[in-house]
């Protein structure tokens, strides 16, 4: 039972980190800034943020 609860907590933590990366990416922060805030590796940030379209001026 405790193992299932720990797995759910880890899944929730990872989902919240991904959502934070999405929100920071939409806010226009640079990838290295997002990496520093969320404290994850750059590959994870890049994997998520690369799907956003750049807004032209």
BAFI-3210 file (N, C-alpha, C; in Angstrom, 3 decimals, decimal comma, padded with zeros to 6 digits):
// residues 57
n [1|2|3|4|5|6|7|8|9|10|11|12|13|14|15|16|17|18|19|20|21|22|23|24|25|26|27|28|29|30|31|32|33|34|35|36|37|38|39|40|41|42|43|44|45|46|47|48|49|50|51|52|53|54|55|56|57]
n.u [000,826|001,910|003,844|002,399|001,275|003,580|004,398|002,312|002,717|005,216|004,553|002,716|004,367|006,134|004,374|003,470|005,879|006,278|004,053|004,693|006,960|005,731|004,073|005,984|007,367|005,388|005,172|007,360|009,981|013,490|015,009|017,170|016,674|014,256|015,135|016,772|014,902|013,005|014,671|015,550|016,933|018,339|017,514|014,972|013,513|013,863|012,594|009,922|009,448|010,094|007,890|006,413|005,357|007,286|006,664|006,323|007,620]
n.v [-001,193|001,258|001,560|002,026|004,496|006,088|006,002|007,387|009,919|010,589|010,663|012,757|014,874|015,010|015,670|018,188|019,606|019,529|021,021|023,494|024,100|024,422|026,662|028,639|028,691|029,634|032,140|033,344|033,045|032,322|029,194|028,383|029,855|028,763|026,179|026,670|027,603|025,490|023,431|021,155|018,988|020,308|018,986|018,026|020,393|021,454|019,484|019,950|022,730|023,131|022,786|025,065|027,851|030,443|033,831|036,336|039,674]
n.w [000,000|000,825|-001,101|-003,460|-002,808|-002,636|-005,301|-006,543|-005,427|-006,514|-009,239|-009,251|-008,427|-010,612|-012,674|-011,817|-011,987|-014,765|-015,598|-014,475|-015,981|-018,478|-017,987|-017,345|-019,737|-021,470|-020,393|-021,372|-020,491|-020,728|-021,662|-020,022|-017,742|-016,894|-016,311|-014,103|-012,229|-011,931|-011,360|-012,887|-015,467|-018,535|-020,834|-020,290|-020,023|-022,605|-024,127|-023,564|-023,990|-026,655|-028,227|-028,294|-030,175|-031,566|-030,972|-033,253|-033,795]
ca.u [000,000|002,784|004,551|001,469|001,153|004,840|004,388|001,380|003,358|006,242|003,872|002,155|005,490|006,639|003,355|003,506|007,088|006,023|003,119|005,438|007,780|004,825|003,653|007,128|007,636|004,372|005,444|008,437|011,299|014,459|015,092|018,115|016,017|013,282|015,895|017,215|013,750|012,374|015,742|015,585|017,958|017,990|016,833|013,545|012,949|013,856|011,593|008,595|009,342|010,286|006,603|005,800|005,717|007,856|005,787|007,071|007,398]
ca.v [000,000|002,430|001,663|002,667|005,887|006,746|006,122|008,465|011,173|010,872|011,018|014,091|015,816|015,151|016,385|019,590|020,198|019,736|022,140|024,708|024,363|024,941|028,019|029,534|028,808|030,529|033,478|033,911|032,897|031,529|027,819|028,248|030,405|027,755|025,088|027,091|027,729|024,191|022,544|019,921|019,080|021,098|018,133|017,978|021,699|021,553|018,549|020,530|024,087|023,161|022,715|026,389|028,658|031,751|034,927|037,359|041,051]
ca.w [000,000|000,910|-002,367|-004,386|-002,397|-003,019|-006,761|-006,858|-005,054|-007,515|-010,469|-009,047|-008,426|-011,975|-013,439|-011,403|-012,563|-016,191|-015,731|-014,176|-017,164|-019,509|-017,630|-017,470|-021,168|-022,027|-019,875|-022,168|-019,891|-021,482|-021,179|-018,904|-016,564|-016,467|-015,715|-012,773|-011,332|-011,680|-010,919|-013,661|-016,494|-019,709|-021,810|-019,934|-020,370|-024,060|-024,645|-023,378|-024,515|-028,102|-028,907|-028,327|-031,335|-031,262|-031,362|-033,967|-033,352]
c.u [000,870|003,529|003,675|001,328|002,397|004,881|003,468|001,987|004,418|005,616|003,295|003,246|005,992|005,648|003,351|004,745|006,878|005,073|003,792|006,329|006,926|004,451|004,803|007,513|006,650|004,576|006,629|009,811|012,194|014,587|016,056|017,529|015,000|014,000|016,344|016,057|013,199|013,380|015,659|016,661|017,408|017,238|015,328|012,850|012,814|012,769|010,181|008,451|009,463|008,966|005,888|006,253|006,277|006,917|006,652|006,714|006,563]
c.v [001,257|002,649|002,358|004,150|006,672|006,965|007,257|009,823|011,562|011,309|012,429|015,145|016,071|015,925|017,863|020,300|020,482|020,912|023,475|025,083|024,955|026,383|029,022|029,732|029,744|031,967|034,130|033,820|032,053|030,146|027,671|028,838|029,413|026,614|025,436|027,157|026,360|023,164|021,161|020,076|019,792|020,272|018,071|019,284|021,817|020,674|019,134|021,851|024,129|023,136|024,065|027,132|029,991|032,828|035,997|038,738|041,801]
c.w [000,000|-000,401|-003,411|-004,081|-002,804|-004,528|-007,192|-006,534|-006,069|-008,832|-010,378|-009,072|-009,842|-012,847|-013,089|-011,939|-014,057|-016,417|-015,439|-015,353|-018,269|-019,207|-017,764|-018,934|-021,836|-021,566|-020,587|-021,544|-020,789|-020,849|-020,009|-017,621|-016,007|-015,751|-014,299|-011,777|-010,938|-011,155|-011,554|-014,731|-017,735|-020,751|-021,546|-020,306|-021,886|-024,674|-024,570|-024,124|-026,036|-028,880|-028,984|-029,569|-030,860|-031,780|-032,004|-033,494|-034,360]
res [x|x|x|x|x|x|x|x|x|x|x|x|x|x|x|x|x|x|x|x|x|x|x|x|x|x|x|x|x|x|x|x|x|x|x|x|x|x|x|x|x|x|x|x|x|x|x|x|x|x|x|x|x|x|x|x|x]
***
